[in-house]
Amino acid sequence: MEKLVIEGGRPLSGTVQIHGSKNAALPILAACLLADGIHVIENVPKLLDIEVMLEILRALGCRAEHADERVILDTADVNSHHIPEKLMRQMRSSIFLMGPLLARFGKVQIYQPGGCAIGSRKIDLHLRGLESLGAVIDVSADTIKCSVEKLKGEDILLDLPSVGATENIMMAAVMAEGTTTIHNAAREPEITDLQNFLNAMGADISGAGTDTIIIHGVAKLTPCLYRVIPDRIVAGTLMIAAAVTRGTITLRNMDPKYLTAVIHVLKRVGVQIRTEDDIIYVNCMNRPKPVDQIVTSPYPAFPTDLQAQMMVLLSLADGFSILKETVFDGRFKHVDELNRMGADIRQDWNSAFIRGVPRLYGTTVEATDLRAGAALVLAGLAAAGTTVVEQIQHIDRGYDRIEEIFQQLGGQIQRCALIPKV
Ligand code: UD1
């Protein structure tokens, strides 16, 4: 029970190193189940979701240590194909343990992941993909059981480029008999990182980063040492934070090519950005300009995971903008909270109509999900007065001590115990 207390209105300035990617690390940790022995995975951030993933792996029989951004994972004694209900409910992404467990044991049991704060989030593409590889799937109100004699390669066409389904199918197919081709695959950098990791263990996969991924099944994988890519969503959040506070920051350890769409949009808004190898310089002195329309879409387009943060910036623009969310069907819960801080945003189905205001004002707000929570922190850093952000366990799922990241940049932000209301 903690909250963040922010004294806003100070421009951010300084240099920050970007931590490892949550969305790359999670499937990579799951994929360790595919090879018996000791894996060493570096640049794994200290986040709640990572800790839940490690808890699940321990519950399955792994030994796992996480210190200094390095996970040492021994998978030799894995003895269960059953993900405990409590842990499954804590992290929806545990769905992509299905692929590796099916490949390892020929069976897997999970609990229905249930609803989600950002939309309905179906799992039909995961299940159909595994079925195509030969799995028999038994779905009940509570559980999903999958079993297979021998996974067999197949041509799979995804109706939409789901990140999780692409990863699940890659992991299930890596040791299947024959060749699997995933058409309309997701192209996110985290998929390429998973391919690189699997290939480092001895897999034969190509095409990640394009919409066609080809997986030639291999007999065996061997543990390896691997370093996870930096978190492009954390980097994008910080770039937008610099812009909302009219600050000047430098991001290190972040390849700008993963942020092409974000850089493009920020430049349209008037933010000055300069890049070198793995450094991004961000500077914003003036009030942001409005944009006619920004649409979130799968990579390489503008990411849904930065939509809420971008809305804060457009809330402060000198004019009217439209932000359209096309990836998730319920990802606008931050609109009411931002309006309570003085923003002028009207939501109509999947579009937000944003009339820029000169200032936001601090008040007490609630993080409803991970990225919405990050957006409220950005709003607090820009706002006049004090902002209190509650329900910050959502933020801890994806940012490694967000207050310390912003303190390094001169932000006045503290984590405090939340005294329960009586
Ligand atoms: C991943 C990311 C998340 C990001 C999202 C989109 C991780 C751990 N999470 O989530 O941060 O916001 O990609 O970039 O990597 N869908 C179906 N059926 C399915 C699967 C998905 O209809 O079987 C729909 C979803 O409801 C959603 C859309 O596809 O509307 C995209 O979802 P998906 O790409 O699968 O996102 P995740 O892998 O869950």
Residues whose N, C-alpha, C, O or C-beta is under 5 A from the ligand:
A	BS01	UD1	N23 S93 S120 R121 K122 I123 D124 L125 H126 P161 S162 V163 G164 A165 T304 D305 V327 F328
